[in-house]
Amino acid sequence: MRKSPVLLVLIIFSLLIGCKETVSINHNYKFYGEGTHWKVTLNFIGRGSTSSHYDEHQKDFVLEYKGEYSEISNSIVNYSYKSSGGQEGGSESPPGTKYIRTNEEGSGGDIQRKEEVIKVIVKWNGKEEIIPMKIQNDK
């Protein structure tokens, strides 16, 4: 009994496809910036199959007032930033502490480019500060 060459090709092709391994790229970036009145940190952890897109991620954004809490305790603090990985913003009225923190977990999206400078805009008490964040670590 003679085996069909088509069947043999299908078996070999199936074996090759079954052996293909998907490579996962891990990203762990910490961006940091400091202005006259505020410090800002953005931790980004993501995993995906390409260097520019993630399948799942976690972001932790922290804005810290450098002065005494009493100076902003009755204020409305607005903040925003835009980067290659998306944009975020919010408002605290009044902030409960001198730290404003947001956390986000999700799936699908673009990765912050590690060479990027992210500008954070903070507005409070009629003042505005623009704080550039740069990558502090790249693991």
N, C-alpha and C positions, 0 to 999 in steps of 0.2 A: 504494500500500500504506500503510495507516494503522497507526501504531505505537500500542501499547497504553499508556494512561496509567499503568498499574501498572508496566510496564517502565521508563518514564521516572522514576517515583518511586523505584524500586529503584536505578537508576543514580545519581541525585542523592544518595540516602541512602548508597550505597557510597562515593561521593566524599567526603562529609562525614565519615564514620567514618574513612576513610583519612587525612584531614588532621588529625585530632585529635592533639594533642601532649601527652604525659604530662610534667607538671612534676615535677622532682626537687628536694626541699628538702634542703640540706646543713646539718648541725649540727656545730659545732666548739666545745665547751665545755671550760673548765678550771675545776675546783672546787679550792679550796685552804683549808686550815685549819691552825692552829697551837695547840698546847696547851703546858703546862709542860714536858713531856718528849718530845713527839712532834710532827712535822710530817706532813701528809698532802696528797697531790695526786691528783686523778682527772681524767685527760684523756679526753674522750669525743668521738669522731668518728663521725657516722652520716649516712646518706642514705636518704631515703624519699619517699613520695608524699604524706604528710600531716605536720603539725607535731607530732603526738604519737606517731607510730609510725615505726619505721625498717625498711628492707628489709635493710640490711647495716650493720655497725658495728665499731668497734674501741675497746676500753677499755684504759687503762693506769693502774694504781693503784700508788702509791708511798707507803710508810710509812717515815719516817726518824726514828731515835732521835737526839735532840739532844745527848745526853751522849756519853761515851766508850764505844766498843764493848765494852770490858772489863766495863762495868757490866751488860750484857745477854748476854754471850758464853756463859754457862751457864744461860740462862733459857729458859722456854717463853713465847713471845709469841703471844697469841690476839688476833685482830682481827675486827671485823664491822661492816657498815653495811647499812642498808636505805633505799631511795629509791623514787621513782616509776618508776625504770628497772629495778628489781630489787634483789636483795640479794646480798651477797658476804661471805665470811669465810674465815678460814684460821688455821693455826697453824704456827709455826716453832719447832723444838725441837732444838738452839738455832739462832738465826738465824746465817747464815754471815757477815753483815756488819751494819752498823747500818741498812741499807736492806732493806726487804721489798717486793718488787715482784711484781705479777701482771699478765699481759696476757691479753686475751680478744678474739677475733674471732668474729663469728657473723652470723646473719641472723634477722630478725624479732624484734620486741619493742617495748617502750615506751621512749620517750625520757625522760631525766632532765629534769624541768622546770627551766628556768634560774633561776626565782625561788626554788627549793627550797633549804632548809638541810639538808644531809645530816649526820647524826650518826654519827661513827665511834667505836666503843668498842674500846679497847685494854686488854688485861690482861696483866700480867707481874709476876713477883716479889711476888705478893700485892697488887699495886697495880692501880688501874683509872683510866683517863683517858677522858673523853668529849670528843671534838674536833668542833666544828661546822665543816663545810665550806660555803663560799659560792662562788658563781660569781665567777671572777676575770676571765674574758674571754668574749666571745660573738661569734664571727666567723661 
